Amino acid sequence: MRLEDLNWQYRSRLQRLAIWFAWLLTVALFVWCWNLMTRDTIWLFVWDAPTQAADLGSRMMPPRWSYLPELMQPLWDTLNIATLGTLGGVILAVPVAFMAARNTTPSRLLLRPIALGIIVTSRSINSLIWALLLVAIIGPGLLAGIIAIALRSIGFIGKLLYEAIEEIDEKQVEAVRATGASGFQVMHYGIVPQILPAFFGITVFRWDINIRESTILGLVGAGGIGLKLQSSLNVLAWPQVTMILLLILLTVVASEWISAKVRSAII
C-alpha cells in the first residue's frame, strides 16, 4: 500500500482552498449588501422600535367590533375580485399553456416563444403593480382589481399547466391518434383527461393565492377591503385596522381550508 493511499482525503488541497475562497466571497458580499441596505438607517429609531410597537399595539386593542357590519360588502367585493380574476386568468392561461408546451404548440419557432414571453411577463409583475397601472388606465374600482388578478394569474396557471401538458403519457395520445382521430379528438380524449386533475388543482391553488392578494389591492384604489384598510390607516383608526386585519386573517384561513379540501378531493 502506498503512502498517499493512507492519507486520502475527500477533497484535494485546491478544492478546499476554492471552498474557503467561496465562503470568504460570500461573507464579503453579505457585509457589502448589509452596509448598502443600512447606509441611510437611523439606528436611534431601530432601538426605539420595540417601545413604538408596544405603544401601537396598545392603541389597536380592543378591536372595534361595531365596525364589522361595514366590512361585509368590501369583503364580498374582495371575494368577487379573487374569484372573477381567477376565472379570467384561467380562460386566458389555457390557450397560452397549450401554445407553450412542446408537444402541443402549433409552432415552436414563433408561437411557443410568444407564449413563454406572456408567462414570464405575467409572473414578473406583481398584482399590486398591475392594479396600480390599471387604476391609472381605467380608473379605480373593482374592474381594475379583477383584471389585475387575471393578468397576474396567467403566468402562474400557464406555467404549471404547460409543464403538466409536457409530462403526459404520449402512449395514450398515440393510441388515440392510431384510431384515425382528428386533432380535436386527440386533444379531447388523449390529452385533456390526463391534465384535468392538475388543472383543477392549479386553479384552486391560484384562487387561494388570489384571495390573499386581492385583500391589499384596495391600497392602490382597486376595490375590496383594502380600501377600508387604507382609509382607516389614513385617519389612524387603529381599532378599525385591527378588526380589518382579523377579518382578513379569518378569510385567508377559510380559503386555505376550502382549497385544501378541494385539492384533496380532486387528487
Beta strands, then each sheet from edge to edge (+ up, - down):
end
